[in-house]
Amino acid sequence: MVEIISTDVETHLLNRVRSIKGQPLGNHAIHFHLFALQEVYQSEFQQKIAVNILHDLFRREEGVIYQCRDGDIILLYHGQNNIILKKAIHQLRFLFEDDPLAYNADGSENEDFCSEYDLGIEWRPFYRMCSERKEFSSQVPIKPQIIEIEEREDLLTAGRLSELMPRVNELDFNLVIRKQPICAFKPKKKASVVFHEMYVNIAHLTKLLKTPCNLTSNKWLFGYLSEALDRKVLDIISDRPKAYISKPISLNLNVSTIFSPEFEEFCGILNVVTKTPIVVEIQISDVFDDMNAFRAAQDIIKNKGFRICLDGLGTRSFSQISREGLGFDLAKVRWNADMASDLRTKQNKILAEAVNECGANRIILCRCDSHHAIEYGHALGISLFQGRYADKVINPNSAITN
């Protein structure tokens, strides 16, 4: 089982590295240079998330995660699974994808993000690096003391979640379910609704629960909560299918939900009541958390006759995935106002190539808050949009804010 070291890190690390000198192959290290991140990504909470990602990934492996006081993270791993090492780098790079340390301006991976060592043949340079860290540790700028999540009044903790769950289960979810249109905006044509995404409005849920907690502040605990929310949404639709799915919809679900009895019951009711097209939206982070589980869920979704939409993609991450390789039907890409300034930039050219390869008619540009997003999408050949601007075009008199 992997352990986490966050105190007297340099001494512990150096002693550990000395102990494995001359050992057989199978010892590896990854040094994540997170000290070089932009200030906005250098909070103690961001570092905590990064550590949790590695801990979850290596929870059944033999290794140590060193949470350095300057913000860096060093992973020691003993084993032969090279795939899990690559997955660790990919997931942390994805976590910080909007920082230049993760990706270069042209979308390529920035080599400065981390350093990898095969300690069977690179023990000496790694030991030298650890020695230098030990020598200069007293001179390294120290980040603010890491505050345990349990002490932060605004953050979600396991204890607070357990207190909230009975109230979540008792809540009338008709009050928190929203519908947001995914619209077709074609040049010189009136905007039209293609389907609606049904989702739980977390801000409104927080208000109804009367909790000061930021429900999304802990990725892993929110994942548990979102699975419960998935089941509630499926139950509500199953109780009143004609009221909710008389027209095409999409549902943002966890991969684990696809294997649940609630999903099976939902599909059975759909077969009896309606033939309405359904799109299942899955977060890209959920896909890479467990690719085997995603593949199994994908088979179930396809066998039910539903389509799959990948959600949670930034412009850089979208450029690095393959529709053919992952087998999705649609992809949601976040609108990035910074990229619209000049369509001739290298990054925009890379994005345009990715759009063309995926198929412009399969991409939804989301979080569109202005007409500039529509113009930008049109320049790339995109015609499907989602966001507050589209909401106002479709229903200008609505008082509901998605």
N, C-alpha and C positions, 0 to 999 in steps of 0.2 A: 504494500500500500504506500502511495506517495505521501510524504510529509511536507509541511510548510514551515520554513524557518524565517522569522522576521526580526529577531533580536540577535545582536552580536554576530551579524551575518558574515562579515569578512573573516573572522576568526574560525567560525564553524566551517565555512566553505573551504578555506585553506587546509584545515585539518582533514577534511573529507577527501580533498584532491590528493593530498600526500598519501592517504591510506590506500588509494587505488593505483598508485604508481607501479608499473610493471605487471598489472593484472591482464588477463586475456582480453581479447577483443570483446566488445559488447557494451563498453561504457561510452556514453555520448554526452555532450553538453550543448546547450543553446543559450547564448547571451543576448537578451532583448535590450536594445539600447534606448529604453523609453525615457531616459533622462533628456534626450534630444527632441522629444515631442514639443509641439507648441504649447504655450502655457495653458490654453483652454483644455488640453487633454491631460494635464499633469495633476489633476486632483487626486486626493487619496482614494476617493471612491472609484475613479477610473482604474487605478492600479489594483484595487480590490477586485473589480470585475475581471481584469486580466488574470489575476491569480486564481480566481474561481474557475475561469474557463480551463486553465491548465490542470487544476486539481480535478475537475470533473472528467477531463479527457484521460488523465493518467491515474484515476482513482484505483484501478486494479493492477497498476504497474509498480515496478520497483524504482524509486527515484526520490529526489528532493527538489522542492521549489524554494529558491532563495528570494525573498522580498526585500530588496536592498533599499537603504534609506534615501538614496539619491533618486529613486524611482525606477532604476533598472530591475529586471527580473532575470535570474539565472536558473536554468533547469538542468539538473543532472539526471540522467536516465540510464538504467542498466537493462539491456534487452536487445532483441534483434529486430524489433518492429520499426523499420525505417518509415513506414507509411504514417505511423502515429506522430513521428517527429515532423514530417511535412505538414500534417494536419494541424499540429500545434502552431507552426509558423503561419499557416494560412488563416487560422481562426483569429489569431492576435492581429495579423495584418488587416483582416477584414474589420476587426473592432475599431481600428484607428484609420480606416480607409480614407478619410477626408484630410488626414495630416500628410504633408509632403514627405515625412519620414517613411511612411508606408509605401507610397507610390510616387514615382516621378511625374512630371507634368505631362509626359507622353503616355501615361498609363502603365508603364513598365514598373516592375518591382524595384524598389530602392534597396540596394545592397546594404546600405547603412542601417537598415531596420534591425538586423540581428547578425550574429556571428555563430557559425556552427563548428563544432569540434568533434572529430572522431578520436577519442582519448586513447585508443589503442596505438595510434600513430601521431597524434597531435597533443599528447599530454604536456609536453614541455612548453609550447607557446601558451596553452591554457593556464598552466601553473604560473607562468611568468605574469600573465594578466591578473590572476588572482592575487599574486604577491604585490603587484603594484597597487591594486585596490586596497589591500591591507595597509600598505605603507602610507598611502595618501588619504585614507578614509577620514582621518581627522580634519583634513583640509577641504574635503568635498562639501559643497553646499548641502545642507540638510533640509529636506522638505518638511513641511509642518507635520507634527506627530500624527501618525495614522490613528484615526478615531475608530474604534470598533463600531460596526453598524448598529449594534444593540443600543449604543448610547446616543444615536442621532434621532431626535424626536420626529423628524420629517421623513425618515426612511423606513421602508417596510422591513420587518424582521419576522423570523419564524413565529415568535410569540405573538406578535400583533396579528399576523395572518390567521393563526389559529383562533384568535378572538373574533376576527372579522367573518370567518367562514359561516358560522351559524346565521349571521345577519345577511350574508350574501345569498344563502340558500332560501331564506324566508322572503327575500325581496321580490316584488312584482317586476319581472324583467320586461314586461311591456313598456315600462317607464324608461328603460335605458337603451332599448334597441333602436337604432337609427338606420335609415336607408340613405345612401349617397349615390347619385347617378354617375355612371360611366358613360360619357357622351361622345358622339361622333361630331366633330367640327370639320366640315369640308369647305374649302374655299368657295365663296359665293353661294353657299347653301345654308339653310336653317339648321341649327344644332338639333340633334335628336338623341334620345336616350337609348342605349344599347342594352344595358342591364343595370340593376342597382346592387351595390354592395350592402349587405346586412351586417351590422357590427354593433358591438357594445361600446357606447360612448364612455370612456374611462373617467373623464372629467365629471360627467354627470353621475356616474356610479359612485365616485368618491364623495360627491356632495350629498347623495342620498344616504350613504353609509355614515355620514357625519364623522369622518376620520381625518386627522391631520396628515396621515401617511401619504407619501407619494407612492401609489400602487405599482408604478413601473420602475422604482428606484433600484430594485434588486432583480436582475434578469432571471435568476433561477427560481426565486419565489414567485415572481410574476408569471413565470412559465406554469407553475403549479396552479396559480389562480386562473390563468387563461384557459387551462384544460377544464376547470369547473365551469367557466363562463361558456365555453364551447357546448358543454352538455346542456346547460340551461337554455341556450339559444335553440339547439336541436329539439329539445323537449317542447319549447313554445311553438316552434314551427310545426312539429308533429301533431300538436293538439289542435291547431287551426291552420292547416296547410293552404286552404283556399284563400284565407285572408292575407297570408304572407308571400305565397309563391304563385300568384295568378299570372305574374310576368317574370321574365328571366332574372335571376339573382346570382350573386356570388357570396360565398361564405368564407371568411378567413379562419381556418382551422389549424390546430396543431397536428403534426403527423400522428402522434399517439391517439388523437381523437378518432382517426380513421379506423382504428382497430376496436373501438368501443361498441358496446351493445346499443348505445343511443344512436350512433351513426347507422348501424344496421337497421334499426327500427325506422329511422328517418327515411332511409332508402326504400324500405318496404312500403311505407305509406305513400311515398312519391309515385311508386309504380302503380298504385291503386287509384290515386286521386288525380294526378296530373302528369303530363309529359313535359313540363316546363324545363327548359335548359338550365343546368346548374354549372357554375364555375366554382371550383374549390381553390381558394388562395392559400398558398403555403409560404411562410417566410423562408428566405434563402438561408438564414442562419440555422433554421430547423433542418433544412436539407443536409447541410454539411455537418451538423452535430452527429448524425447517424445515417450515412448514405444507404446502408442496407435496409434500415427501417423505411426510408423514403421510397426506395425501389419497391418494397412490398406494398406500401400504401398507394403508390402510383398504380400498381396493377389493380388494386381494389377500385380505385377511382375510375380508371379507364373501363373496367368491366361493368361499372354501373352506368356507363355512358356519359359521365361528367367530363368536363375539361379542367385542366390544371393551369393556374396562373402563379408564377413566381412573384412574390412580393418582397419589399425591403431592399431593392436594388438601387445603388447609387450609380452615377454615370460611369465611374471607373469599374466597379464590380460587374456591371452589365457588360462592359466591353471584354470581360475575361471569361464569360460563360458561353456555353454552346447549347442552342436549343436542341440540336440533334443529339448531343451527348447526354443532356439531362431529360430530354423527352417531355418538355412542357409545351403548352399550347399558346399561352399568353405570358407577358412579362410586364410588371409595373416598374417604371423607372422614375425616381424622384426628380422633379423639376429643380434645376440649379440655376438661379438667376445670374450667378457669376460667369457661367459659360456662354451666356447669350451675347456678350459684348462683341465678340468677333468670331464668326462661324468659320473663319479660315485658320484658326489655331490648330495646332497638331492634335490636341486632345479632342476637339470637335470633329476633326477629320477621322480620328480613330473611332469615335462614337458613331459617326455617319456610316462607316464601314460595318460596324457591329449591327446597326439598325438594318442595313441592307441585307446582311447575312441572316439575321433572325427573321426578317420580314416586317416591313414597316406597319402592316395591318395587324400585327400581333403584339404591338407595343402600346401600353397605356402610360402616358406621361401624367404622373399624379402630383398632388400638392400644388396644383396650378392656381395661383392666387391673383393672376392678372392676365390681360390679353396678350402681354409679351410672351407668356408661356405658350399660348396657342400659336403665335407667329413663329416662335422658335421650333416648336414641334413640326409645323408645316414645312419649315425649311429643311427638316430632316426626313420628311415624308410621312410623319406620324399624323394620324387622324383621330385617335382615341385619347380622351382627356378626362381627368378627375380632379376635383378640388373646388375651393370656394367660388372661384370665378365661374366655373361651369354650373355650380349650384344656383348662382344668381341669374344666369342666363336662362336656365330651365324653369326656375321658380322664383321670379324676382320679388314676390311678395311674402316669401317664407320668413318667419321669425326665428327659425331653427338654424343654429350654426353648427356645422359638422366639424 
